[in-house]
Amino acid sequence: MDFLLRRFLRAGVRRGIGGNWYWFFLAGATWFLRRVLNDRTSAVSRVNVAPGEQVLITVRDPKATPAAVDA
């Protein structure tokens, strides 16, 4: 979806600069839609930690195979 919106944005700006000013409306609407859909300001997760508790945060490659868990 983002790929398609990015193409509309680029086409709208290019054609708008080329002289068709109404394409700027398409570019503006597409830019606004991309901003709304890609909101990255919200928190991913929230965890309340009480005194004495610990939180372990790990990061792994999503393409990597999961590690084996010892039972």
C-alpha positions as CSV (number, residue, x, y, z in Angstrom):
1,M,0.0,0.0,0.0
2,D,2.8,2.4,0.9
3,F,4.5,1.6,-2.4
4,L,1.4,2.6,-4.4
5,L,0.9,5.8,-2.4
6,R,4.6,6.7,-2.9
7,R,4.1,6.3,-6.6
8,F,1.0,8.6,-6.6
9,L,2.9,11.2,-4.6
10,R,5.9,11.2,-7.0
11,A,3.6,11.3,-10.1
12,G,1.5,14.1,-8.6
13,V,4.5,16.2,-7.8
14,R,6.2,15.6,-11.2
15,R,3.0,16.4,-13.1
16,G,2.3,19.4,-10.9
17,I,5.7,20.9,-11.6
18,G,5.2,20.1,-15.2
19,G,2.3,22.5,-15.4
20,N,-0.8,20.6,-14.4
21,W,-1.4,22.4,-11.1
22,Y,-4.4,20.2,-10.1
23,W,-2.0,17.2,-9.7
24,F,-0.7,19.0,-6.7
25,F,-4.1,18.2,-5.0
26,L,-3.5,14.5,-5.6
27,A,0.1,14.8,-4.3
28,G,-1.2,16.7,-1.2
29,A,-3.9,14.2,-0.5
30,T,-1.5,11.3,-0.9
31,W,1.0,12.9,1.4
32,F,-1.6,13.4,4.1
33,L,-2.8,9.8,3.7
34,R,0.7,8.4,4.0
35,R,1.3,10.5,7.1
36,V,-1.9,9.2,8.7
37,L,-1.3,5.6,7.8
38,N,2.4,5.6,8.9
39,D,1.9,7.1,12.4
40,R,5.1,6.2,14.2
41,T,4.6,8.4,17.3
42,S,2.5,5.9,19.3
43,A,4.0,3.5,21.7
44,V,4.6,-0.1,20.6
45,S,4.1,-1.5,24.0
46,R,3.5,-0.4,27.6
47,V,4.5,-2.3,30.6
48,N,4.1,-1.3,34.2
49,V,7.1,-2.4,36.3
50,A,6.8,-2.6,40.1
51,P,9.9,-2.0,42.3
52,G,12.1,-5.1,42.3
53,E,10.8,-6.4,38.9
54,Q,12.9,-6.6,35.8
55,V,12.0,-6.3,32.1
56,L,14.1,-8.1,29.4
57,I,13.9,-6.5,26.0
58,T,15.5,-8.5,23.1
59,V,15.8,-7.7,19.4
60,R,16.2,-10.3,16.7
61,D,16.1,-10.5,13.0
62,P,12.6,-11.3,11.9
63,K,13.9,-13.5,9.1
64,A,16.1,-15.6,11.4
65,T,14.9,-19.0,12.6
66,P,13.6,-19.0,16.2
67,A,16.1,-20.1,18.9
68,A,15.5,-23.4,20.6
69,V,14.0,-23.1,24.1
70,D,15.2,-25.5,26.8
71,A,12.4,-26.9,28.8
